[in-house]
């Protein structure tokens, strides 16, 4: 076994699953499996308010401290690490003890700085994240786009940042059902930059009739505040729109697999995982023409101007009504989704870990 103790701060186990938590959970699963080969002494630690007990048990998670949230990061975790002789600690979801230097931190994107009005904790991030970056041995992020954004915003060398892409769980595969309802699907949190209001407007402009829009999105009013309430009100007042706050993965796979298309109108992302899951389920994707999506999805998607609801509607109509285009996007989507596997992400993690330890 490699000599040094390594701790993974798994506070993501205490949070509802969105993209960030899925990254932490799925990458950690792959790391735990591959560590049988790499043989590091890795321990998962978490606050006590665990939501995903089965996953926590699989990790052999140790519960520490009585605090939760950011206070756990800055007080309970710091106290624990000092008691263990200041070992290397890694987080897959943004925050760790700010002045603790023996750490690797994951920053998924700089959305709190691009769209600060969205975040209740914007003052916290404005203070904490710059110090986090300065006091970390290494930064992980999830795309080349985010790497350049982080380096530029915080003024740090790109060599201090490594990319670990998201992956797709193997359970995301086609599950066709005989559904009478024809629908298009959108999955995301209800933050302003997710651009749901423009999507709802675009839906009213569709030339294709007798279809529904299914939206699955966590409002998280605690984080996103009035933006989430505003979007919820739009949804309630719109016709032929159905909304779920949260569904299980089996139902999500069914909805991906049987949708006419998947639409993702986001204005800004660090990666954008739901379209990749949709592709793995055989659903053609129609997404925003933004740089990170061109990096991840290349020619496997149909792109629209996310600020133009008429263009969004036109591209949705094209995918629904052009069978050749639809089949091409489905086939290219399958191929694209195969590039992104959590095992590959875990292998990249171990390469970064070896480099950081070697340079210590």
C-alpha positions, 0 to 999 in steps of 0.5 A: 500500500502507498504510504500516505493517508489520503482523505476524500471529503464526501460532503456531497453524500449529504446533498440532493443529487445534481451534476456536482453531487453525481460527479462526486459519487460516480467518480468516487465509486470508480476510484474505490474500484480502481484503487484495488490496483493503485493501492492508496490508503484512501478514506472517505469522510462526511458530516453526519447528515448523510442522505445516500446511506447505501453509497456511504456504506459502500465507501466505508465512510467515516462520520466526523463532527457535529456541524454540517454544510460550510461550517463542517468544511471550515471547522469540523473537517479542519479539526479532524485533519489537524488531529491526523497530522495534516494529511492530503485531503481532496474534495470533488465539490468546491470547498475545503478548509480555506487556509489548509494547504495540503489539499486538492480542490475541484472547481466545476465552473465559475458560475457564482462569479458569472451569474452572482445574482443567482446565488444566496451564498455569493458573498461566501464564494467571493471570499472563500474561492479565491483563497481556496485556489491560492491555498491548494496544491492543485485544482481539478475541473471538468472541461478545457473550457472551465480550466481556461476560465478558472485560470483567467479569472483567478490569475493562476498558471494552467499547469496548476489545473487538471481536467477530469471529465464527467462520465456516464453511468453504464445504467444509462442506456435505451429503455423504449416503452410504448408511450402515447404522449409525445414530449420533449424533455429538459433536465436541470436545476432551475437557476437563471443561467439554465435559461428555462424561461426562454425554453418555455417561450420557445415551446409556445412557438413550435410549429409541431403541435400536440406535444408536451414539454417535460421539465425535471428540475430542482428549484433549490430556492435556498440557493437560487432564491427568487429566480427559481420562484419566477421560473416555477411561476412560468411553468405553472402558467404555461400550457402542456408543460409537466414539471417534476422536482426530482425523479429516480434514475430508472424513471429518468432513463425511461424519459430520456429514452422515449423523448422526441428530443432532449433540450438544454438551453443553458447560457453557461456550463462547466460541462453539462452532463444531462445531454450526455446521459440523454445521448447514452439513452438514444435521445437526440439532443438540441443544445445551446451554441456555447463553447463548452458544449462544442468541446464536449458534444462536437457534431453530435448535437444540433445547436441553437442561439439560447437567447433566441426563442424562435431559433430554439423552436426551429431547431426542435422542430427540425429534430422532431420532423426530419427523420434523417437528421434525428437518426444521425444525431442518435447515432452520433450521440451513442458514439459521443457518450462512449467517450466519457466513462467514469473509469477513464475519469478515475484513471486520470484522477490517479495520474493527477494524484501521483503527480501531486504526491511526487512533487510534494 
